[in-house]
Amino acid sequence: MKTIIKNVMIFDGTKPEKARDIVFAENILDDLSADGSTEIIDGTGCTILPGLIDSHIHLNSIDNLKQAALYGVTTMLDMMTDDAALVDSLRHQKGLPDIQSCYQPVISEPGQMLIASLGQVSSFVNTPKEAREHIKTQLEKGADYVKLILENPPLVTQMLSEDIVAETVRYSHEMGKKVFAHTTSVQAYQLAAEHGVDVLNHIPKETALLQEIISEIKEKDLTVIPTMLMQQGMVKAIHRMMPGRPADYSIVEKTFYRMYKAGIRIIAGTDSNMTNRMNFIPHGKAMHEELKLMVKAGMTPEEVLKSATSIPAETFNLKDRGNIKPGFRADLLLVRGNPAENINDIDHIEKIWINGMPVQLTA
Ligand SMILES: [Zn+2]
């Protein structure tokens, strides 16, 4: 069935456009002619934008997808679950967000704290050869990219060595895959930047990043997924559980702003999960909060919307989405107001479509 939205403001994934009519079925179309079965919606006062891409989530059940859909999240990148079969069973579900996954990450031997928050890790690596074999196994299962956990003790028994990081990047690139790293410390950032890890996740909350690392990330054209909501929640959790330990959300904001001003490619991701006992983050709703926190930290609403649509699509090679143009998937979010000017308008959802299928917003 064809739908036409009349006189709607457009944020096409790259820039705002003046109000006009748009038409779509499963994909965006360009023939605006209507027939008897065409649904016509008056879009006056509303904005249409591409479905949101949450580039950092953890998938635990189909409910995560249903929740995310209610907030206009139409693509999610899973960054580690303990259940590859579950991920596979949830791929390409009609009317639900599309997912990608790394399956299991390259990780050194976990400590008790990490096991408590993430659950058992099925395998860990000690040598570059083991890292390569681990990655090969994940890719054979169908992993879309490679995840690397660069964590310090006591979360792991030791930080992954330089030669393991180097081999992970070399082999993944040889296999045509990007490497995402969990980087919550300055040390992890240094290691990831030095070895050209493609995507750095999280922002250190103990110390602001020095300009030197920021410049290296920019020069090497690496990407950062800041996960502001997760960092904010972790600062609160640390103050609650380990009152003496340094952690400050304003440090996270400061580093975010420095990276933004340095022109680093920044992509929105929530770290939504139902397993981190220190910081549960609900799927879907978290994405709206993440976008608001990015604006609060100094990014313009227009840049923030790009970081959740066209930029991840382009960076992660999702060629059929992230933009509103003919032939692209009709993953669409219709909101009252104009979130490219006021990000809070992202909450004012009127309708959502995933691949042209309307999402049921009320029970
Ligand atoms: Zn995560």
Residues whose N, C-alpha, C, O or C-beta is under 5 A from the ligand:
A	BS01	ZN	M79 D271
